Amino acid sequence: MATSIRLTPEDEKRLESLVSRTGGTKDFYLREIIERGLEDLEDYFVAADVLNRLRSGSEKTYTASEARKKLALDD
């Protein structure tokens, strides 16, 4: 899927510098940036959802001792 984005002049210079220093391509680095950024955003929203559930009291929590017992780690 073709997509276009507009980079700030500063970001464009940074990308060009990275390409010239490493010999990689713009496409490669942009894909890497997007993949890593998507992973970070997905992780953030999962964590934010859990935090909201914790704050609302709808998420069960365990002490370390309870978790060890529930997981039978001390047997």
CORNOR-V305230 format. One line per field, one symbol per residue. psi: psi as a letter, one per 20 degrees, with the letter a starting at -180 (. if undefined). burial: # if it has 24 or more other C-alpha atoms within 12 Angstrom, else .. A space follows every 50 residues. Layout:
# CORNOR-V305230
psi: ???
burial: ???
This chain:
# CORNOR-V305230
psi: ppqqqpqqhghgggggggghhhjrqggghgggggghhggggggghgghgg gghghijippqqrgggggghjlij.
burial: ..............#..............#.................... .........................
